[in-house]
Amino acid sequence: MSRRRPERRFAVGLLVLSAVAAVTMAGSPAASAQPTAVRAVSAAVQPAAVQPAAVPAAPSGFTTTWSDDFNGAANSALDTGTWRYDAGAGANFGTGEIETTTTSTANVYEDGNGHLVLKALHSGTDPNAGWTSGRVETQADGFGAQPGGVVRMQASIQQPNVTTANGAGYWPAFWMLGSPLRIGVPWPGSGEIDAMEDINGRSSLFGTLHCGVSPGGPCNESTGIGSGERACAGCQTGYHTYAVEVDRSTSPEQIRYYLDGAVYFTINSSQVDAATWANAVDHSFYIIFDLAIGGAFPAAFGGGPNASTVSGGALNVDYVAVYNKAPAAASGTDIALGKPTTASSAESAQFPASNATDGNITTRWSSGFSDPQWLQVDLGQNYNLSHATLTWEAASAAAYQIQTSNDGTNWTTIATNNNSPVDIQDLNLSGSGRYVRVNATSRASQYGDSLYEFALYGTPSNGGGTGGPATLLSQGKTATASSVENASFTAPNAVDGNAGTRWSSAFTDPQWLQVDLGASHTISQVVLNWEAAYATGFQIQTSADGSNWTTVYSTTTGTGGNQTLNVSGTGRYVRVYGTARATQWGYSLWEFQVYGS
């Protein structure tokens, strides 16, 4: 099932050419196509609208990492924050394909009924020319299994509604490529997992792993390690569920292929040498949907397109989802989630430090393109640390330390990784501190250090050290305000741990922002991270009932910026009460943090 794909690394939709073009080949036993003088058939083959299914809940033991339900308007383009169009001539893909993939909504669109549609269209009289179609891939490439964990990548798809009589040359696919490909690690060593391929309207499917070297090698490239052709009754006329699981919790590790929830093919890591498997499988992937026309794979089963091949066949996707089962060692609460996070630099405003602790595998921090760089999390109090997981983008750190500090200035190294060959690390830790950072000293690519998620596990320590034992009490708690500028700047934004979102009030005095801590606490510190529209006059107030307030801090000479205020008081409710604005705008806070015990 041969596939060659020129891969590129993007930043905020801007193309950055990678060092090499990827070659993704999947071959089948050679069979000669029958050259025929043929005509194109213009009648579109498009099934009636089907009521979309909701993205299923995660299977038992799994959590949902990411999904897309394709709920765009009829004939709308894809969200390029989530998807990339991989447009170009099929002749460049190394598989003999003849289509040109485009960004046009004639070929790639959401149908308004909850589906992604990739449609192959033909013009002219030569069946071996004039084809356009679509291929898309996820922007994110952090979908993988942690060591000791499992990842399941799943989609509900209707294959093109064609038959062997009118579908010669059609080649739909749902597949994944290893993220190292995006920084120049060559195919097939970087790995390819084909969850579903079909050719020529045969009502069947093939599942394949590509690995090692090509031609030949331990994975028999360019054929790969494959299931062979499996029956898929009704897959051209209805939606069926296709999935693969990469299971790193078993020995040997496995890749399992599913059709409608039933395993139809399994590959064990023991089938190849350990290095080949690790290089191809033990890392993250990105997801691809495409509809090719012609090429070596369809040719191996009779050839096409031919005189009867119909124009307008479509690959329809109802949803796509990624589910993860965490390793047993990672049980517990991620204490870094949503905590204040800073970094030595950021590639751009689209990749801030807070992305690495937001729990979203599709957002990332990316540093400047130089060494060294660091990412730092303020846990709000001292913790005894037991465990860390790091999910890097393909542009990872090749060498880094995990360091802790009680004061954010003096650091102790508690773990070192001198050569990170994969992008998902799982580290046992023994150390304590309020501040934890990843200190990256060497990059694995010409790009910056790019981290999807940095998760930490541990328990609060006694004593607390410098910086005190104070706990961040306000994170994620219920926040309300006297007013908002508009629906984009609501009160919860000030306690969400994301320094890129904010609360902004109406443009009058006075205004207030209030957080309900859920129970009465002793309050020792308040941290205010003002936007440029700050308060010159304000009070910090506490309350037991949300109605009667006690002022624990007051100023008429506020300077804005980041203000750390030591206070003494108790209460369930804490608010900042603004009495005088520094600008004509409202009061605007990126973050309002309340610490105490």
N, C-alpha and C positions, 0 to 999 in steps of 0.2 A: 504494500500500500504506500507507494512512493510519494514523498512530499519533500519538496525543497522550499524553504521559506527565507527570504532575506529579512533578517531581524534588525530592529532599530530601537534605540533607547530614546524615550520621549521625556521632556520636562515641561509640564503645563501645556501640553499640546504641541510644543515646538520640537521638531525633529533634530535629534543628535545622532549622527551616523556612528554605528559601532565599528569596531576594528575589523570585523569580518562579516561576511554574509553567511547565514546558517544554511546548512544543507540537511534537509529532513527527508529521508527516503524511506518508503515502505514498499517493498516489492512483493509481487505474487509470482507464481510460476509463469514463465514466459509463455505467451500464446500469441500468435500473429493475428493482428486485426485484418479484416477484410476490406481493402480499399474499394469504395463504391462511389459512383457519381450520384449524389443525393440532393434533395431539396430540403429547405427549412419549412417547418410547419408553424404558422404564426398563432394558432389557437392556444391561448393560455390554459394551463392545467392548474386551476386554483380551487381548492376545496371550499365548501361553504364555511362561513364563520362558525367557529366552535367556541362554546362557552369556556373561558379559561379556568383552570384549576388554581387554587391558591398554592403558594409555595408550602410544601408539607412541613410539619413540625419535625424537628430533629429526631432521628431514630433513638431508641433507648440507649442511654450512655453517652450520647453525642450532644453537642451544642451547635447551634447555627452560627457559622462564622461570617457568611456573606451570602446574599442572594439577589437576583434581579427577576422581577415578575413582569417586566415589559408592559407597563401600564401607560405608555405614551399615547398621544392623540393619533387618530388615523393618519397614515402616510407621514408620520413624523420621523425625523432623523434620530439617530442614537445620541445619548448623552456622552459626549466625548470626554467628560470627566471620569467616566466608568469604562468606556470602550474606545478602542482604536480601530479605524478603518485600515486594513492592509490592502491598499489599492495598487494595482500594477498588472502588467501583462503576464499571463500564465506561462508564456514561453520563458520567462525568467526564473521559474520556480524549479526547473530541473526535473520535472516529472512528465513532460510531454503535454501538459494541459494547454488548452487553446483559448480559454476565456480570458477576458480582461476584467479584473475586479475593480469596482468603482465605489465612489462615495454617494452616488445618486440614489434618491429615494425610489427610483424605478427598480433598483436592484436590492437595496437594503432599507428596511423601514419597520416601524411598529405599526400594527394594523388598527389600533383603536379598540381591539377586542382582547388585549392582553397577550399578544404574540409578537415575537421578532420574526420577520420574514426575510429570507435571502432568496431572490428570484433570478433565474437564468433566462435571459432573453436573447433572441437571435434576429438578425437582420441580414438581408441579402439572399443570394441563392446558393452560396457555397457553404455546406454544413461544417466545413473545417475552418471557417473564418466568420467574423461578425458576431461572436458571442460575448455578452457581458454578464457579470454575476457579482456575488458579494462574498467577502471574507472579513471577519471581525475578530478581535482578540481583546482580552481584558487589559486595562491599564495596569492593574495590580498584578504582581507576580509573586505574591507571598503565600499562596495556597499550598500547604504541605503538612506533613505529619511530623510532630515533635518526636525526638528519640523516645521510644516507649509508648508512642501514641498512634492514632489512626486518623487519616483524612478520607472523607468520602466526597467525590465530586460528581454531581448528578444533574441531569436535565430531562425534561419531558419534551419529546420531539415527534413531529410527524415528518417522515421522509417524503421527498417529492412524490406526488401522486401520479407516478408513471409506471409503466409495465415494461416487460422485456420487448414488447412490440413497438413501443414509442419512446422508450427511455434509454436507448443505447448512448453511452457517453456520460450519463449523469453520475456524479461522484460526490455525494454529501458526506460530511464528517463532523464529528464532535470529538475534540482531542485536546491534549495538553502538551506544552513544551516546557522543558526545564528552564528555570529562570537564569542559570549561568549563560545560556545562549545569548541573552541580551547584552552581555559584556564581553562577548567574543569567544567564549568557550565553544569549540566546534561541535556540531552534530556528527554522529549520533551519541558521542560520549556524554553530552550534556543531558540526554534523555528525552524520550517522547513516549507518551502513553496515548494510544488511540482507543477511545471508549466506544466509538461507533463509526464505522465506515460501511457504505453500501455502494454498489456500482450497477449500472445498467438496469435499474428497476427490478432487481431480482428478489425482492421481499426477503432480504437476508441481512446479516451484519458480520463484521470482522472486528476482533479486538486484538491489539498488538502492542508490544513493547519494543522500542528501538534503543540500542545501547552499544557500547564498545566502539568499534571502528568499522569503516566501510571502504571497500567491500570486504565481505567475509567477517572475520573476527569471532568473538565468543557468542555474538547474538545473530550470526548468520545474516548479516546485512548485504543487500538492502531489503531483504525480506523481513527480518526481525523475528522475534519470538511471538508467534501468533496463534490464535484460536482456530484458524481456518474458517471457512464459510459456515455460518450457523443460520438456521431457519429463523425468520422473523415474520410470522404470518400476520397480516394486517398492518404492518409497519408503514406501508405506503399510503394507507387510507385512514389511519387513526393515530392518536398520540400514544406513545409508549415511553417508559422510563428507562433510561440508560445511565449506568453509574459505574465508577471504578472506586475501589478502596485500596489505598496504600497503607498496609498494616505493619507498623514497626514495633508492635507489642509482642509479636510472636517470634519464635526461632525455629526455622528460618523465617525471615520477613517475607511478606506476600503482597502481590497485587491481585485483587479479585475483580472480575468483570461480571456485571449484573445486567439482566434484561428483565424488566418488570419485577424487580425484587429477588429474582432467583439467580444464583451464581451459575454462569455457564462456562467460565474459564478461570484458571488460577495459575499464576506464575510464582515460583519460589526463588528466593535469593540464592539458594544452593545450586540453581541451574547455571549460574555463571560465577566467575571469580569475585571475591569480595570487593576489590577496587572498582571493577566494572559496574557492579550493582550500586555501590555507594555514589559513584560519580553520576549515575543516570537517575537514581531514585531518591536518595536520601537528602533531598533539598526541596525547595519550593517550585511551584509550577504556575503558569498562566494558561487560561482557557481560550480555546479557539472554536469558532463555528465557521464552516465554509462550504460552498457549493461549487465544485469544479466541474468543468466540462472537458471530456477527453483525457488522454494521458495513458501512461503505461499500465496502470491498474485496470481501468475499463478494457484496455486492449487485451489484457491477459484473459479476459472472459468474453471475447467475441468482438471487441472493438466498438467504436462509435465516436462521435455521432454519425448517423447515416441518414438515408433518405427519409426515414420515418421518425426521426428524433423530433420531438415536439418542443417548441419554444414556450416558456412561461412556467415550467415546473418550479416548485418552491420548497425550500427547507423551512419548516415552521417550528419555532421554539416557544413553548408555553412558559417555562421558567428554567432557571439554572440556579443551583445552590451548592454551597460548600459547607460541610459539617465536619467538626473535629471532635475526637475523643482524646482527652488529655491523658498523659501518662500518670500513673499512680503517684509518682513523686511530686507532681505539681498540684496535688490536692490542696485545698485551702483558698484563702482570699488573696487576690493580687493586691498587695498593699501599696503598689505604685500607681494603680489605676486612678486617673483623674487628679493626681497630686501635682503641685506646681513643678514645672519642668523647664529647665533652661539649657542653653548650649553655647559652645564657643562661637558658632556661626551657623548660618542657614543658607542653603543654595539660593533660596528666594522666599518671599512671603508665603508661597504656597506650601512650603515644607518646614513649618516651625517645629520647635522642640516638643511642644505639647502633643503633636501627632503621635509620638512614640509611646505615650501613656494614656491614650484615649480609648483603648479597647477596640479600635477599628482597624482591621488588618488591611484595609485598602488605603489608609492614609499613612504618611511616613515623614520622619525627619530626615533631611538631607543636608549635609554640611557643605562648606566651601571645599574646593578641589585642592586641598593641601593637607599636610601632616604637621603636627598632631591636631586632633579635634576631640571634644568631649561633650557628653550629654549628662545632665545632672538632675536628680529628683530630690525634692524636699519632702520627706515622709511625714513631717509635722511633729514627730517625736522620735526618740531612739527605739530601734528594733534590733532584736537578735535575728540575723538573717540566716535562712536555711537553704534557699533555692532561688535561682534566676533562670528565666528563659528569654532568649533574644531571637527575634525573627527579623533577619536582615533582608533588605532588597538585594538583588544580584550584586549591586555595588556595595559590598560589605567591607568590614575591617578585616585585614589579614592578621593583625596583631593588636591586642587590646588588653587592658586590665579592668577588673571591677574593683572600685575603691570606695571606702567609707570615710565619713568625717562626722564629728560632733558639732563643728562650727562652720562648715562650708569652706574652710580655708586650709586646714591641715588634714592631709589624706593618708590613709593606710590601704595598701593593696592587699586584697583578700583572695583574689583569683586572677590567673593569667592565662590567656590563650595566645600562644605565639604563632599559631598558623591555623586559621579557621578555614578549612577547605569546603565547608558547606554553609548554608545561609540560615540554618535553624540550630541554635546552640542551647544546650540544657546543662546548667552548671550547679553543682552542690557548693554552698557557701558556708563559711564559718567566720563570723565577724559581726560587729554591731555598729550602729550609727544612725543619725537622723538623716544625713545626706548620703546618697549613693550615686556614683557616676560610672559611666563607661568611658574610659580614657583610651581612645584609639590612636595608636602610634604609627600604623602603616595601613594603607588602603590596598584592597584587592584588585582595583581597577584604576583607570585614569580619572574616574569620577570621584565624588565625595564619599564620605561614610554615610550610608543610607539605611535607616532602621525603621521597620514597620512597627514593631512592638517591643517594649522592654518591661517585663513583668518580674515582680519581686515577691517573695514569700518569707514570712517570719512572724515572730511574736513580739509584743512590746517588751522592752527591757526595763529593769528597775534602775532608778537613779537618774538616767537620762543624759548625764554628761553635760558639757557646755551646750548652751541653747535650751537647757531645761527639759523637763519631762512633759511639757505642754503638748496636748493633742489637738490636731486640727478638727474642730467640732462642726464646722459649718458646711463642709464639702457635701454637695448633693442634697442638702436639707431644703425644706420648703421655704421659698423666699417670695415676698410680696413687696409692693412699692406703692407710693402715693400716686404715681402716674408713670407712663412710658411715652417716649417720643413717638414710637410706632411699634408694630408687631415684631419688628426685627430686633428690638433692643429691650427684651423683657427682663424682669427681676431674676429669674433663675439663671440667666447668663452670668451673673456676678458670683455665683457659688458653684459653677460647673467644673472648676479646675482648668478651664481653657482660657488662656490669656489672649485668645483671638476673638472672643465673644464678649459682649458688654451689655450692661443695663444703662439706659439713658432716659432721663426724665423729661417731662414737659419743661418749657423755657420760662419758668416762673419760680419765685421763692414763696414759702419753703417747700422742700421735698424730702422724702425719706425712703430708705430701703431697709427692710426688716427680714431677719432670718429666724425661723423657729427651730431651735436645737433639739426639740423632742422631749427634753427633760431639763431640769434645772442643773446648771453647771457653775463652777467657780471659773470666772473669766480672768485670764492673765495677760492676754495680748490680742490686739486687732491689727491686721495688715490690710492696707488700702492700696490698690493699684489703679490710680486714676488715669482716665483718658485725658487728652488735652483740655477738655471741658471739665474742670475740677471745682472743688469748693474752697473758698477762702475762709468761710465761716461754717463750722459744723460741730455737732456733739456726737459722742458715742454714748448710747443709752441702753440700759438693761431693764427687763421687766419680768415679773413672775406670771402675769396674766395677759400680756399683750395690750393692756390698756393704761396701766399706771407705770410711769417710766422714771428711772433714776439715772441722772447724768454721771458717767464715770470718766469722761474726758470732754474738754471743750477748747476750741480755739477760734480766733477771728483772723488769724494770719496763716492759714493753710497754704502750703507751697505746691500741692499736687504731686505728681510722680508717684513713686513708691514710698509709702509712709508706714513705718512699724511703730505702733503705739503700745507702750506698756500700761496696762490698766489694772484696776482691782475692783471686782464686783461679782455679783451672782445673778443668775436669771435663766429662764428658759428662752426668752426672746432677747435678741440684740439688734439694735438698729443704728444706722448712721443717719443723723438728722441734719440736713443741709439748710443753712439759713442765708448764705450769701454765695452767689456764683462768681467765678473768676472771669466768665465770658458771657456773651449774650445767649449762649446755648444753655441746655439743661445741665444737670449733674450726670456725669458719665463715669462708670466704674467698670474696669475690666474684671477685677476680682475683689471680693470682700471676704476676708478670712478671719474667723474667730477661733482663738486658741484658749485652752483651759484644761481643767481636769474633771 
